[in-house]
Amino acid sequence: MKRQYLGLAAALVLTNTAHAEWQKSYVIEWNEPAMYYGADTGVIDPGTDCPAGTNPEIDWIDVLVRAGYSLEEAQWLRNPANPTRSPRHGQNQMAFRGKDRANVYTHPETYPDPGLTEVSGAIGEGLNLDSNSSTGFTSPTGEKGIDNTFYKTLGCWKTYRGPHRLSGGALTFNDAMRNGAWTMVVVVTGEGDDPRNDEDVSVGIYMSDDKLVKGGDGEVSPDYSFRLKPHRVYEGIFSARTIDGVISTREPSEKVVLREPAFNQELELLQAQLRLTMQDDGSLQGYVAGYRPWMPIYTGWVDARGPVIESLTWVELPSVYYALKRNADYSPAGANGENTHISYALRVSALPAFVMTPDASQEVSQVVSYRDSAPEEVVRNPFAGLVVNGIVPDRSGKYYAGPDAVILPPDAATQ
């Protein structure tokens, strides 16, 4: 429902309802990992972020030979005529290249670190999570101390690299969101007289089952209504303030969980902060950041079909495991604990919208948690039941992949 048709009815309802002094609501139309792009053009080309360019394309025959396969076996495994090589699921036997042909996706430490090209530039996007201006990146606007080690670690991987809205990963997942796969809404309320300058602001990020609406130009349209959907997992509540239209957290939220634009879907952030700017056109632009567990990042890529991800995106997945583990920069247990989390920032763009209560009776006027009223729900991996230990098993049972698999001879393609 468009805003102009709903405004009067909502105002009449809210006159008899306790509410904040002001309220603004939005729907997220784009979100992606905050990756600074330092090249003039191209995804794999050198730039200030990645002076050597992205991770180069991999010679998989060489990789398999170094893993202990004979040259003949390696060439046959990579041969498109090999019936064990699926055009959709990849070559499952590629998983078994660890010590004693262990599965490198589930046991990456059985395989030497292949190395991953990391960001070496000084500029990065995100927020200063630890209040230390002497560490981290410098923002494009000159702010010191930006904590985004996720970007440092994976920013030269071609699936993440590109100008705003143009990296391969961001395009894939935002297209899914914009075509109805999921919807996130934002509610901002305050207690002062001026929404642009208020010391007592609350921000809530919630789910909705209502799909985004596109205009004739294919872009998401503003000013539509979305019913808030209580969710047991996906919800973020922040205490904030506004200064000159910039919404910033007053103190970190201990834990928020958002719907991530990625294969693993669940974005858990500890010590979460945000900075969102109210734009003159009514939109909201900025960052949500915090420390996220690094292991689900790795397993998300494994569960998306390891051989396919490796072949298409030019990485050996064990290198992603080693790099995330090496660069993790936060321990929930304190300074002496293991760094199980890595600093991260999500770039967010949202449009004005109506966010309605779950029963659609009125516009949401308070930022509160809805988790306790949400039904039991399991966050599901989209590849659950299809992918096992990083590979898609041959359902016919004809082509086996594993430590003791027989590598078919070249003449098997004609049988």
ZAMARGU-4260 file (C-alpha; in steps of 0.2 Angstrom, whole numbers, plus 5000, padded with zeros to 4 digits):
<rodrens>
0) 5000/5000/5000 | 5007/5017/4995 | 5011/5030/5009 | 4999/5043/5003 | 4984/5031/5005
5) 4989/5025/5022 | 4996/5041/5031 | 4979/5048/5037 | 4973/5031/5043 | 4989/5028/5052
10) 4989/5045/5060 | 4971/5042/5067 | 4976/5025/5074 | 4992/5032/5082 | 4983/5047/5091
15) 4977/5034/5104 | 4993/5023/5105 | 5008/5026/5115 | 5022/5031/5104 | 5039/5040/5102
20) 5040/5058/5098 | 5045/5054/5081 | 5047/5039/5070 | 5054/5034/5053 | 5054/5018/5044
25) 5062/5010/5030 | 5065/4994/5019 | 5082/4988/5015 | 5084/4988/4996 | 5102/4984/4995
30) 5115/4977/5007 | 5133/4970/5004 | 5149/4967/5013 | 5158/4984/5014 | 5173/4981/5002
35) 5183/4996/4997 | 5187/4995/4978 | 5203/5003/4973 | 5205/4999/4955 | 5200/5010/4940
40) 5191/4997/4931 | 5189/4978/4931 | 5186/4965/4945 | 5203/4956/4944 | 5214/4971/4939
45) 5227/4979/4951 | 5222/4993/4962 | 5226/5002/4978 | 5217/4989/4987 | 5225/4974/4979
50) 5241/4980/4970 | 5244/4963/4962 | 5225/4961/4957 | 5214/4947/4964 | 5219/4929/4967
55) 5224/4922/4950 | 5215/4908/4941 | 5221/4892/4947 | 5229/4878/4937 | 5219/4863/4945
60) 5229/4850/4936 | 5245/4856/4945 | 5235/4857/4961 | 5229/4839/4960 | 5247/4833/4955
65) 5254/4842/4970 | 5241/4833/4981 | 5247/4816/4975 | 5237/4812/4960 | 5247/4806/4944
70) 5247/4818/4930 | 5236/4806/4920 | 5223/4805/4935 | 5223/4824/4937 | 5220/4827/4918
75) 5206/4815/4918 | 5198/4822/4933 | 5198/4839/4925 | 5193/4833/4908 | 5175/4838/4903
80) 5172/4821/4895 | 5174/4813/4912 | 5157/4807/4917 | 5161/4810/4936 | 5163/4828/4932
85) 5146/4837/4933 | 5144/4853/4924 | 5133/4859/4939 | 5141/4851/4954 | 5159/4851/4949
90) 5172/4837/4951 | 5169/4829/4968 | 5185/4820/4969 | 5194/4837/4970 | 5188/4837/4988
95) 5200/4823/4992 | 5217/4831/4991 | 5222/4832/5009 | 5234/4820/5018 | 5229/4802/5015
100) 5216/4810/5003 | 5206/4818/5017 | 5192/4829/5012 | 5200/4847/5012 | 5183/4855/5014
105) 5179/4847/5031 | 5197/4844/5036 | 5207/4859/5029 | 5221/4857/5041 | 5226/4841/5032
110) 5231/4852/5018 | 5245/4865/5017 | 5240/4883/5017 | 5239/4887/4998 | 5240/4906/5002
115) 5227/4919/4999 | 5230/4936/4991 | 5224/4949/5005 | 5221/4967/5004 | 5237/4978/5007
120) 5229/4995/5004 | 5226/5007/5018 | 5209/5012/5014 | 5194/5003/5021 | 5175/5005/5024
125) 5166/5002/5040 | 5166/5008/5058 | 5179/5010/5072 | 5173/4996/5083 | 5187/4996/5097
130) 5189/5015/5099 | 5207/5014/5094 | 5211/5026/5080 | 5229/5019/5078 | 5224/5002/5071
135) 5214/4997/5056 | 5210/5006/5040 | 5207/5024/5036 | 5190/5027/5028 | 5188/5035/5011
140) 5183/5051/5020 | 5199/5051/5031 | 5192/5043/5048 | 5205/5033/5056 | 5204/5016/5065
145) 5191/5007/5054 | 5190/4989/5059 | 5185/4978/5045 | 5197/4963/5045 | 5184/4953/5035
150) 5188/4965/5020 | 5207/4964/5023 | 5206/4945/5022 | 5194/4942/5008 | 5194/4959/4998
155) 5205/4952/4984 | 5194/4937/4981 | 5186/4941/4965 | 5168/4936/4971 | 5169/4950/4983
160) 5178/4963/4973 | 5170/4977/4963 | 5163/4995/4964 | 5147/4997/4975 | 5133/4986/4969
165) 5144/4978/4956 | 5153/4964/4964 | 5148/4946/4959 | 5142/4941/4976 | 5133/4957/4980
170) 5124/4956/4963 | 5119/4938/4965 | 5112/4939/4983 | 5104/4956/4981 | 5095/4951/4965
175) 5088/4936/4976 | 5082/4948/4989 | 5075/4961/4977 | 5065/4947/4968 | 5057/4941/4984
180) 5068/4929/4993 | 5068/4939/5009 | 5064/4957/5016 | 5072/4967/5030 | 5064/4983/5037
185) 5071/4997/5048 | 5062/5007/5062 | 5070/5022/5070 | 5061/5031/5084 | 5066/5046/5095
190) 5061/5056/5110 | 5067/5073/5105 | 5059/5087/5095 | 5071/5086/5080 | 5074/5069/5072
195) 5091/5075/5065 | 5098/5080/5082 | 5091/5068/5096 | 5101/5060/5110 | 5088/5047/5113
200) 5085/5036/5098 | 5081/5018/5095 | 5084/5008/5079 | 5076/4991/5076 | 5080/4980/5061
205) 5067/4966/5058 | 5061/4954/5045 | 5045/4955/5034 | 5037/4942/5023 | 5031/4955/5011
210) 5041/4956/4995 | 5049/4972/4989 | 5040/4981/4975 | 5049/4987/4959 | 5044/5001/4948
215) 5045/5001/4929 | 5063/5004/4929 | 5067/4988/4939 | 5072/4998/4954 | 5064/4995/4971
220) 5050/5008/4975 | 5049/5018/4991 | 5033/5021/5001 | 5026/5004/5002 | 5019/4995/5017
225) 5028/4980/5025 | 5021/4970/5039 | 5035/4966/5052 | 5037/4947/5055 | 5043/4942/5072
230) 5058/4931/5071 | 5067/4920/5084 | 5084/4923/5076 | 5084/4938/5064 | 5083/4954/5074
235) 5094/4969/5079 | 5090/4982/5092 | 5102/4997/5094 | 5103/5012/5106 | 5108/5027/5096
240) 5108/5046/5094 | 5107/5057/5079 | 5118/5072/5075 | 5115/5082/5059 | 5105/5067/5052
245) 5118/5054/5056 | 5112/5040/5067 | 5126/5032/5077 | 5125/5020/5091 | 5128/5027/5109
250) 5135/5010/5115 | 5137/4993/5106 | 5123/4980/5106 | 5130/4964/5114 | 5123/4953/5100
255) 5112/4956/5085 | 5108/4943/5071 | 5103/4949/5054 | 5099/4940/5037 | 5115/4940/5028
260) 5116/4942/5009 | 5127/4926/5007 | 5125/4907/5006 | 5125/4905/5025 | 5111/4918/5028
265) 5114/4921/5047 | 5125/4936/5051 | 5128/4936/5070 | 5137/4952/5076 | 5144/4954/5093
270) 5147/4972/5100 | 5137/4978/5085 | 5137/4996/5080 | 5129/5006/5066 | 5130/5023/5057
275) 5116/5027/5045 | 5114/5044/5037 | 5097/5051/5033 | 5099/5057/5015 | 5090/5072/5008
280) 5080/5061/4996 | 5073/5052/5012 | 5084/5036/5010 | 5095/5029/5023 | 5113/5025/5019
285) 5127/5018/5030 | 5135/5003/5039 | 5130/4990/5052 | 5146/4982/5059 | 5153/4971/5073
290) 5162/4955/5076 | 5156/4939/5068 | 5161/4921/5070 | 5173/4917/5056 | 5170/4898/5055
295) 5152/4900/5048 | 5159/4911/5034 | 5170/4897/5028 | 5157/4883/5030 | 5145/4894/5021
300) 5156/4893/5005 | 5160/4874/5008 | 5141/4870/5009 | 5138/4880/4993 | 5147/4865/4984
305) 5165/4866/4987 | 5172/4861/4969 | 5160/4873/4961 | 5165/4888/4972 | 5184/4884/4970
310) 5183/4882/4951 | 5172/4898/4948 | 5180/4910/4960 | 5198/4905/4959 | 5202/4900/4977
315) 5207/4885/4986 | 5194/4884/5000 | 5207/4879/5013 | 5216/4895/5010 | 5200/4904/5015
320) 5200/4894/5031 | 5218/4898/5035 | 5216/4916/5031 | 5201/4919/5042 | 5208/4909/5056
325) 5224/4919/5055 | 5216/4936/5054 | 5202/4934/5067 | 5203/4949/5079 | 5191/4947/5093
330) 5188/4934/5107 | 5171/4934/5116 | 5181/4927/5131 | 5192/4942/5132 | 5210/4946/5129
335) 5217/4929/5133 | 5204/4920/5124 | 5204/4912/5106 | 5200/4924/5092 | 5184/4916/5086
340) 5177/4932/5078 | 5182/4944/5064 | 5178/4962/5062 | 5165/4965/5048 | 5155/4979/5041
345) 5139/4978/5031 | 5135/4992/5019 | 5116/4996/5019 | 5104/5006/5008 | 5086/5008/5013
350) 5071/5017/5006 | 5056/5026/5015 | 5042/5014/5019 | 5028/5010/5031 | 5032/4996/5043
355) 5016/4989/5050 | 5013/4978/5066 | 5012/4960/5062 | 4993/4960/5061 | 4994/4976/5050
360) 4983/4985/5061 | 4994/5000/5063 | 5011/5007/5060 | 5025/5001/5071 | 5028/5016/5083
365) 5041/5008/5096 | 5057/4999/5094 | 5055/4983/5104 | 5060/4965/5103 | 5048/4953/5095
370) 5058/4938/5097 | 5047/4931/5112 | 5032/4932/5101 | 5040/4923/5086 | 5035/4905/5082
375) 5049/4892/5083 | 5059/4893/5067 | 5074/4884/5060 | 5086/4894/5050 | 5090/4882/5035
380) 5105/4881/5024 | 5098/4882/5006 | 5109/4867/5001 | 5103/4856/5016 | 5101/4838/5010
385) 5109/4842/4993 | 5127/4845/4999 | 5136/4833/5010 | 5154/4838/5016 | 5155/4851/5003
390) 5151/4840/4988 | 5135/4834/4979 | 5135/4815/4980 | 5130/4806/4964 | 5113/4801/4968
395) 5113/4786/4956 | 5127/4779/4966 | 5137/4775/4950 | 5151/4788/4952 | 5159/4787/4969
400) 5171/4800/4976 | 5182/4798/4991 | 5199/4793/4998 | 5199/4776/4990 | 5189/4780/4974
405) 5196/4772/4958 | 5200/4786/4945 | 5193/4781/4929 | 5204/4778/4914 | 5202/4789/4899
410) 5193/4776/4889 | 5179/4775/4902 | 5171/4790/4894 | 5166/4779/4879 | 5158/4765/4890
</rodrens>
